[in-house]
Amino acid sequence: MSFRGWRVLAAMMSVRGVGGGINLYGSSLFVLPIQGDLGISRGAISTLFAVGMLVRHLGSPLSGRLIDRFGARRMLLFTLLLSGGGYVALAGATNIVVLFVVYVGFVSLGFHALLFQAPSVIINNWFDRRKALAMSLLQVGAGVGGAIIVPLLGLAISWWDWRVASMLAGAALLLVGLPALVVTRDTPEEVGELPDGDSAADWAIRQRGAPAGTSLREAIRTPAYWLMTLTMMSFSSAAGAVAFHFVPILDDKGISEAAATGLLGTFALLSVPVIVFTGWLGDRFNRLKVSAWMTATVGVGIVVLNIGESVAVVGVAALLMAGTQGVYPLLWAATGDAFGRRGFGAIRGSIEGFLVLGLATPALFGFLHDWQGDYRVALWIATGSCVISATLALVTAGRLEAHRLERSSQPAPAS
C-alpha cells in the first residue's frame, strides 16, 4: 500500500499554492485598481496591507495554540472559510473603513494559519526522515502557485475589475482547499500509518533518543528554542528587506526596470530547484548545518549584489541568493526535530510572533537609503545578519547533537 503522506503533501502544496498565489504574490495587483476605484491614497492602501501583515504575524502564537488544541485540519477548515469568505466580501467594499475591516479582520486574520502554520504542522506530523524534503516541496507550492495564479488574477482584473477578481480568488481558495481537506488527516496514526510509511519496528528504533514531544512552556526554557528563534530572526530580517528592495537596488545601479524585472523572475524561477535540492540535502545531512551553509551562500550573494554594477554580476548575485526560500523549510524541519510533534503548532506560532520584529527592516533600509543616498550600508548590515544567522545555526546544531547523543546513550527502559 502506498504511503498516504505523499497525497497529504500534494493536498497541502495545493492549498499553499493557491493561497500564496493570491495573497503573497497577488496582493500587489489589487493596489492600483482599489486606489482608483475608491479614491484613496497610495499611503492609505499601503498601510492597509502593512497592517494586514502585522496582524498575520501577531496572531501566529494564538493560532499555533489553537492548532495544537483543536487540530490543524479543523483550523484549516475555519481559516479557509474565514479568508475565502473574506475575499468574496471584499468585493462589496465601498469605502476604506469597510475595506480595512474585511481585509484585516477576515482575510489577514486567517491567512497565516491557512498558508503557513496548519500545513507545516500537518507535514511535520506525517514526515520524519524525509521531513526536510517534504517541507521544501511545501514551500515550492507557493512559488508554483504564484506563477499560475498571478497571471490569472491579472487577466480577471483587466477583463472585468478588481471586485470580480476578488470574488474569484475567494472561490478558488474554497474550491481547492475544501477537497484538499478530504484527503488530509492531522497525523498518519489516524489512518493506521506511521511517519514516512515506516513499519512499527523501524519507527520504534528511530524514536529511541528522539524527543517524545515538547510543549511550548517546556520549549521556551531551553537554549535551543531561543537560538532557533534568533537564527530565524536574523535571516528573515536580512532576506525580507533585500527582497523588498531588490528592484530599487538595481535601479540605483542604473539597471533598467525591464532588466530588473527579468532578474527578479530569474531569481524566483531558480529558487524552485534550489529549494528541492536543499530539502534533499537536509534529509541526508544535519539540517541546521545545511541551513547554515545556505545562509552563508545567500550572504555572499548579498555581497556580490552590493559591489556589482553590471547585469551579469547582479545575475550571479541572484543565483547565489536563489536558496533564500530554501532556508526556511530546513529551519522549520530542524525545529520539528528538536521539539517533536506534541506542541509544534504553538512553538512554531510563537517563533513567528517574534519574526514580526523583522518587519521593521525594510523601513530601516529605506531610511538608510534616504540618509546615505544608496543601499551600500543597508546591504552590509544584511550581510552581517546572514553571518550571525549562519553562526547561530551551527551553534544550535552542536547543542542539539550533544543532547541527542546524551539521550541515545541512556539505557532503554525495562519492558
ABEGO torsion letter per residue (X at the ends): XBBAAAAAAAAAAAAAAAAAAAAAAAAAAAAAAAAAAAGBBAAAAAAAAAAAAAAAAAAAAAAAAAAAAAEAAAAAAAAAAAAAAAAAAAAABABAAAAAAAAAAAAAAAAAAAAAAAAAAAAAAABAAAAAAAAAAAAAAAAAAAAAAAAAAAAAAAABBAAAAAAAAAAAAAAAAAAAAAABBABAAAAGBBBGGBBAAAAAAAABGBBAEBBAAAAAABAAAAAAAAAAAAAAAAAAAAAAAAAAAAAAAGBBAAAAAAAAAAAAAAAAAAAAAAAAAAAABBAAAAAAAAAAAAAAAAAAAAABABAAAAAAAAAAAAAAAAAAAAAAAAAAAAAEAAAAAAAAAAAAAAAAAAAAAAAAAAAAAAAAGBAAAAAAAAAAAAAAAAAAAAAAAAAAAAAAAAAAABBBBBX
